[in-house]
Amino acid sequence: MKWVLKCLNVYQKCQQCQSSEQLLELFLRDPNDFLSQLVTMDETWLYHYDLETKQQSMEWRHSGSPRPKKIRVQKSAGKDLASIFWDKDGILLIDYLPKDQTINAEYYSSLLVRLKDL
């Protein structure tokens, strides 16, 4: 697994070049089978909200009174971190980080083991 950082130092730039050269070699060996050998992963925060029903948002008002202002931005009721793995054929694995768990090497290792076992 290779990580791409936003601000690379000289050593990291060299590592990135080596990784790119390895991918190019893989492609040159068998261009037709290249994509079947790649798996990509990304993480995203999924926010969820407590939506007010239309009935809950209704209020009595005089016909000449101004409409109430609706606030469009509301604080999310919570968020979950999803780790998603996919290849050329589609999604392979989606994992949701359990509440109160930290992302660390052990967490990523367990994801890779689960992915390998698919």
SEKE-225519 format. One record per residue: residue in three letters; x, y, z of N, C-alpha, C, O in turn. Coordinates in steps of 0.2 Angstrom, whole numbers, plus 5000, padded with zeros to 4 digits. Each point is the difference from the previous one (the first is absolute). Example, Ala and Ser with C-alpha at 12.3 -4.5 7.8 and 13.67 -1.06 7.14 Angstrom:
ALA506649725039499650065000500450065000500549995003SER499350064993500450065001499650055003500350065001
end
This chain:
MET500449945000499650065000500450065000500550015004LYS499450044992500450064999499650065002499450004998TRP500850055006499750065002500350064996500650004999VAL498950044999500350064997499850065005499450015001LEU501150025001499950065005499950064996500250014994LYS499550045009499950074996500750045000500150034995CYS500349965009500650045000500649955001500249985005LEU500150004989500549955000500750035001500250054998ASN500249925006500750025001500449964995499749964996VAL501050055003500449974995500049935000499949964995TYR500150015011500049925000499349984998500049954996GLN499550085006499349984998499950004993499749964996LYS500650105001499950014992500449944997499849974995CYS500850015007500349944997499649945001500049964995GLN499750035011499649945001499450004995499849954997GLN499950115002499550004995500249994993499649964996CYS501050065002500249984993500149935000499949974994GLN500450005011500149934999499449965000499949954996SER499650075008499349974999499750014993499749954997SER500450115000499750014994500449964994499749974996GLU501050025005500349964996499849925000500049974995GLN499950015011499849935001499349994997499949954996LEU499650105004499449994997500150004992499649974997LEU500850085001500250004993500249934997499849984995GLU500749995009500249934998499549955000499949964995LEU499650045010499549965000499550014994499849954997PHE500150115001499650014994500449984994499649974995LEU501050045004500449984994500049924999500049984995ARG500049995011500049925000499449984997500049954995ASP499450075007499449984997499550055000499650015005PRO500350044990499650055000499249985001499650035003ASN500349914994499349985000499749975007499450015002ASP501149985002499849975007500250055006500049995005PHE500350074993500250055005499550025005500150005006LEU499350024991499550025005499749955005499850025005SER500349924993499749945004500549995006499849975005GLN500850064995500449995006500050065005500450005005LEU499250054993500050065005499450005004499449994998VAL500750035008499450015005500250075003500550025002THR498950024998500150075003499650015006499549965001MET500750085004499650015006500050075001500450044999ASP499049985004499950075002499650005007499649965001GLU500450105002499650015006499650064999500250054997THR499249955006499650065000499650005006499749955003TRP500150115000499650015005499350004997499850044996LEU499749925007499350004999499650045005500049975006TYR499750094993499750035005499249985000499849994994HIS499950015011499349995000499650055005500350035005TYR499149984993499650065003499449975002499749954997ASP500050085008499349995003499650044996499950065001LEU499749924994499650044995499350015004499749965003GLU500150104996499450025003499449994995500150014994THR499449955008499549994995499650064998500050055003LYS499649954991499650054998499550025005499950065002GLN499849895002499550025005500450035006499750055003GLN500949934999500350035005500250074999500050045004SER500149984990500350074998499450054999500150064999MET499349915001499450054998499950045007500049975005GLU499750094994499850045005499550054998499950014994TRP499750005011499450054999500250074999500550025004ARG499350024991500250074999499450034997499649974996HIS500350105005499550044997500250004992500650004998SER498950014998500150004993500550064997500349994995GLY499750065009500450064998500750005003500450044999SER499749915006500750005003500549974996499949964996PRO500750075005500649974996500149935001499949975005ARG500450004990500149925001500650005004500550045000PRO499549905004500649995005500649994996500049974995LYS500650055007500649994997500349935002499949985005LYS500349984989500249945001500850005000500350024996ILE499949955009500849995000500249944996499849945002ARG500650074993500249944996500549965003500049944999VAL500550095005500549975002499949975007499850045005GLN500249904997499949975006500649965002500349974996LYS499850025011500549965002499849934999499449985001SER501149984997499849934999499949965006500350025005ALA499349934995499849965006500649955001500149985006GLY500350014989500649965001500449994994499850024995LYS500749945005500449994994500449935001500149985006ASP500049994989500349935000500550004994500050044995LEU500649935007500550004995500049934996499949955003ALA500050064990500049944996500649994996500350054997SER500049895004500649984995499749964995499749955001ILE500550074993499749964994500649984995500450044999PHE499549895000500549974995499749984994499449985000TRP500950044994499749984994500549984994500650025001ASP499249944994500449994995499750024993499550035000LYS500749944995499750024993499349975000499650034995ASP500249925008499349975000499550045005499449984999GLY500950055006499550045004500349995008500549995001ILE499050025003500250015007500149935003499649954999LEU501050045005500149945003499949995007499749955002LEU500450115002499850005007499950075002500350054998ILE499249965006499850065004500049985007499749965003ASP500750085001500149995007499850075004500350054998TYR499349945007499950065004500450005006499949955004LEU500550104998500350005006499650005006499550045000PRO500649915005499550005005500150065005500650035000LYS498949995003500050065005500649995005500149955002ASP500250104999500550015005500649954999500449995004GLN499750004989500649964998500550054996499750044997THR500949955004500550054997500349964994500149945000ILE500050104995500349974994500849995001500350055002ASN499949894997500749995002500349944995499649984996ALA501050005005500249954996499749935001499849974995GLU499950025011499749945001499350004996499849954997TYR499950115003499350004997500149994992499749964997TYR500850075000500249994993500249934998499849974995SER500650005010500249934999499449965000499949954995SER499650065009499449965000499650014994499749954997LEU500350115000499650014994500349964994499749974996LEU501050035004500349974995500049925000499949974995VAL500050015011499949925001499349994998499949954996ARG499650095005499349984998500050014993499649964996LEU500750095001500050004992500449944997499749984995LYS500850005008500449944997499549945000500049964996ASP499650035009499649945001499450004996499649955000LEU500250114996499450004996500149954994499650004996
end
